[in-house]
């Protein structure tokens, strides 16, 4: 039913479905399915993926439904679903599209999504798929609409404590062009390069035994790579010894 609705979706049909209580129904299905899947030995993401595609189609066709998506708990359960099924690309892309459309519709709704921890969930998901260009693009589009400069500033302030989670945040948020500009202006290349160099010269450093160190190094390298967006940034990266560190 979800897939059929997606194929014929337009603003008028979305309005009709809304009057029939579709968002509440999808919220219930997602919530129940997530609870079942948490306990399931064999994960089956098809229901969640179909529901996510319907949500993305609804809010794309009729953006005025954005607030209902949050109020009903749909967005909460979409975030739960991508954590339960981290390998399902259809689910992830539809979820990110839904978040993007909601955030685009109203900055106040974007702020509510951020308060619910959406940025952290997206960062965690992108960290698991660092080489998937389609996933990275969708995630970057969603993060851009959410506005993540404040989260970036907080993570940057935690780097000197060698916090792998903070570096993962920077690695993901550096997919957004505006955030790259912020990092460059605030000494991000110099700081990250210096910290990675310090780690590489530390004889007790072992990425095979220390998960935090592994996350710090891997995401630091991705952050530097994603900051190398033009000749000026590349020159700065080389000038700071970034190539040797990488």
C-alpha positions in Angstrom: 0.0 0.0 0.0 2.8 2.4 0.9 4.6 1.8 -2.4 1.4 2.2 -4.5 0.7 5.5 -2.8 4.2 6.8 -3.5 3.8 6.2 -7.2 0.6 8.3 -7.4 1.5 10.9 -4.9 0.8 14.6 -5.5 -0.4 17.5 -3.3 -4.1 16.7 -3.7 -3.6 13.0 -2.9 -1.4 13.8 0.0 -4.1 16.0 1.4 -6.7 13.2 1.0 -4.4 10.7 2.8 -3.9 13.3 5.6 -7.6 13.7 6.1 -7.8 9.9 6.4 -5.2 9.8 9.2 -2.3 8.4 7.2 0.4 10.0 9.3 -1.0 8.6 12.6 -1.3 5.2 10.9 2.3 5.3 9.6 3.5 6.3 13.0 1.8 3.3 14.6 3.2 0.9 12.0 6.7 2.3 12.3 6.6 2.2 16.1 5.3 -1.3 16.3 7.6 -2.6 13.6 10.7 -1.1 15.3 9.8 -2.7 18.6 9.4 -6.1 16.8 12.6 -5.7 14.9 14.6 -4.9 18.0 13.9 -8.4 19.3 14.1 -10.2 15.9 17.1 -12.4 15.2 16.7 -11.8 11.5 16.3 -8.1 10.6 13.7 -7.4 8.0 13.8 -3.7 7.0 11.2 -3.8 4.2 8.3 -2.4 6.3 10.3 0.5 7.7 11.8 1.3 4.2 8.3 1.4 2.6 7.0 3.6 5.4 10.0 5.9 5.1 9.4 6.3 1.4 5.8 7.2 2.0 6.8 9.8 4.6 9.3 11.3 2.2 6.7 11.4 -0.6 4.0 12.9 1.6 6.2 15.8 3.0 7.6 16.5 -0.5 4.2 16.7 -2.1 2.6 18.6 0.8 5.3 20.3 3.1 2.5 21.5 5.4 2.5 18.0 6.8 6.0 18.5 8.3 4.9 19.4 11.8 2.6 16.4 12.0 5.5 14.2 11.1 7.2 15.4 14.3 4.1 15.5 16.5 3.1 12.0 15.6 6.4 10.5 16.5 7.2 9.5 12.8 10.6 11.3 12.8 11.6 9.6 16.1 10.8 6.2 14.8 12.5 6.9 11.4 15.7 7.6 13.5 15.2 4.4 15.4 14.7 2.5 12.2 18.0 3.5 10.6 19.8 2.5 13.8 18.1 -0.9 13.7 18.7 -1.4 10.0 22.0 0.4 9.3 22.6 -1.4 6.0 19.3 -0.7 4.3 20.0 2.1 1.8 16.4 2.7 0.7 15.4 3.3 4.3 18.3 5.6 5.0 17.8 7.7 1.9 14.0 8.1 2.4 14.6 9.0 6.1 17.2 11.6 5.2 14.9 13.0 2.5 12.1 13.3 5.0 14.3 15.1 7.5 15.6 17.4 4.8 12.1 18.4 3.6 10.9 19.0 7.2 13.9 21.2 8.0 13.6 23.1 4.7 9.9 23.9 5.4 10.4 25.6 8.7 13.5 26.6 10.7 11.6 26.1 13.9 10.9 22.5 13.0 14.6 22.1 12.1 15.4 23.3 15.7 12.9 20.7 17.1 14.5 17.9 15.2 17.9 19.0 16.5 16.6 19.0 20.0 15.5 15.4 19.5 19.0 14.4 18.6 18.6 14.0 14.9 22.1 15.4 14.1 23.7 12.8 16.3 21.9 9.9 14.7 22.8 11.2 11.2 26.4 11.6 12.2 26.5 8.1 13.5 24.9 6.7 10.3 27.3 8.6 8.0 30.3 7.4 10.1 29.2 3.8 9.2 29.1 4.6 5.5 32.1 6.8 4.8 32.6 5.7 1.2 29.0 5.6 -0.1 28.7 8.8 -2.1 24.9 8.6 -2.4 24.4 8.2 1.3 27.0 11.0 2.0 25.2 13.4 -0.4 21.8 12.7 1.2 23.2 13.1 4.7 25.0 16.3 3.8 21.7 17.8 2.3 19.8 17.0 5.5 22.5 18.3 7.8 22.8 21.5 5.7 19.1 22.2 6.1 19.3 21.5 9.9 22.1 24.0 10.3 24.9 22.5 12.3 27.5 25.2 12.9 26.9 25.2 16.7 27.4 21.4 16.9 30.6 21.8 14.8 31.9 24.4 17.2 31.2 22.2 20.2 33.0 19.2 18.6 35.9 21.4 17.6 36.3 22.4 21.2 36.5 18.8 22.3 39.2 17.7 19.9 42.2 18.4 22.1 40.9 15.8 24.6 41.3 13.2 21.7 37.5 12.5 21.7 36.8 10.1 18.9 33.1 11.0 18.9 33.9 14.6 18.5 36.1 13.8 15.5 33.3 11.7 14.0 31.0 14.7 14.3 33.5 16.9 12.5 34.1 14.2 9.8 30.4 14.1 9.1 29.6 17.8 9.4 32.5 18.6 7.1 30.4 17.2 4.2 28.5 20.6 4.4 30.2 23.4 2.5 29.3 26.1 5.0 30.9 24.0 7.8 34.1 23.6 5.8 34.3 27.4 5.6 33.9 27.5 9.4 36.6 24.9 10.0 39.0 26.7 7.7 38.4 30.1 9.3 38.8 28.6 12.8 42.0 26.7 12.3 40.5 23.3 11.7 43.2 22.1 9.3 46.0 23.1 11.6 44.3 21.6 14.7 43.3 18.3 13.1 46.7 17.8 11.3 48.6 18.6 14.5 46.6 16.2 16.6 46.9 13.4 14.1 50.6 14.0 13.9 50.9 13.8 17.7 49.0 10.5 17.7 51.1 9.0 14.9 54.3 9.9 16.8 53.0 8.4 20.0 54.6 4.9 20.6 51.7 3.7 22.7 49.2 4.6 20.0 47.4 1.5 18.6 44.3 1.8 16.5 43.8 -2.0 16.6 43.4 -2.0 20.4 41.9 1.5 21.1 38.5 2.1 19.5 38.5 5.8 20.4 41.9 6.3 18.8 40.7 4.5 15.7 37.7 6.7 15.4 39.7 9.8 16.0 42.2 8.9 13.2 39.8 7.6 10.6 37.3 10.4 11.0 40.1 13.0 11.2 41.4 11.7 7.8 38.0 12.0 6.3 37.6 15.5 7.7 40.8 16.6 6.1 39.9 15.0 2.8 36.5 16.7 2.8 38.1 20.1 3.6 40.3 19.8 0.5 37.6 21.4 -1.6 39.6 23.9 -3.6 43.2 24.9 -4.5 43.5 27.3 -1.5 42.4 24.7 1.0 44.6 22.0 -0.6 47.6 24.4 -0.3 46.8 25.0 3.3 46.5 21.3 4.0 49.9 20.7 2.3 51.5 23.7 4.1 50.4 22.2 7.5 51.9 18.8 6.6 48.6 17.2 6.1 49.7 15.1 3.2 52.5 13.5 5.2 50.1 12.9 8.1 47.6 11.2 5.9 
